[in-house]
Amino acid sequence: MQLKPFGQTNLTVTPLGLGLAALGRPGYINLGHAKDLNHSYDVTAMEAHAHTVLDAAWDAGIRYFDAARSYGRAEAFLASWLQSRHIDPTSVTVGSKWGYTYTADWQITVPAGQKHEVKDHTLPVLQRQWQESQKLLGNQLNLYQIHSATLDSGVLDDTAVLTHLAHLRNTGTVIGLSLSGTGQADTLWRALEIEFDGQLLFGSVQATWNILEQSATAVLTAAHEAGLGVIVKEALANGRLTTRNQAPDFQPQMHTLTHLAQQHHTTVDALALTAVLHQPFVDVVLSGAAQTDHLLSNVAALQVEWQPELAEILLGMGEETAVYWQTRSNLPWN
């Protein structure tokens, strides 16, 4: 995997990165998550499992790693791996996020009325979580992102928060934002207007984009052209674009994907990832794999030949934005 510039920042990334959302906590919404963790949720066992997947990612050439304060112990697992493997900080790029606090108490499911993570984009949370991330990752933390920024949270209009983020940027950390939901595009258009000291505040954006959810194409293209590094998450739609998706109403699409994968001597997940890797606005695509074999299957996407006929079929599989996000919200924590 070749290193390449990450937008107009001073960072480099590989085409594929590893996101730790499914590796850092017992419960997540990816299809088959419980099976991926072998139903083993002891902290020590999960840390060892995360290290195994991280080793496979390193061996495959991946050099971008993505965590968040709300991903359970993801930052801690990543930090202990970097330390135990004696990874040179200059050889990797590490991103994390602030704005959600993990509240599931290491449980797979939570009682009715409670949440796995609580959103709060205020200055005190930024200051607290920045210190927490720094304590774990220190000088290996290169990119700090607002976690799932939205217009309704008010974070992009909070002068105190934006000023503090500008301070962090001016002291050497690339500042980004991640996006989620039907309002991804509107939020990013607003973010592209925010400047401090004559330059854009945000150096990167992380958004959901896959063959089912393509609504942010225009604004991600604009962000790329403005010099932001672009990270794509949920490229496999939380497992819906893998053979684990047995939903009856998706079987016609799965039949098409399976047939195409066979034609191209690859897997369904690699095929879906290939479509994302070949979008001109994309710098790095996250694998959310929680098993080594799944990670290696994802990496095989780099070998799939991208052809106009293939692009026409895959990019023609998009769903209505509201339908996609409603389906995602219905995925069970497991």
Secondary structure, DSSP 8 states (H G I E B T S, - for coil): ---EE-TTSS-EE-SEEEE-TTTSSS---STTHHHHTTT---HHHHHHHHHHHHHHHHHTT--EEE--TTSTTHHHHHHHHHHHTT--GGG-EEEEEESEEE-STT-SS--TT--SEEE--SHHHHHHHHHHHHHHHGGG--EEEETT--TTTTGGG-HHHHHHHHHHHHTT-EEEEE--STTHHHHHHHHTT-EETTEES-SEEEEE-BTTB-TTHHHHHHHHHTT-EEEEE-TTGGGTTSTT---GGGHHHHHHHHHHHHHTTS-HHHHHHHHHHT-TT-SEEEE--SSHHHHHHHHGGGGS---HHHHHHHGGG---HHHHHHHHHT----
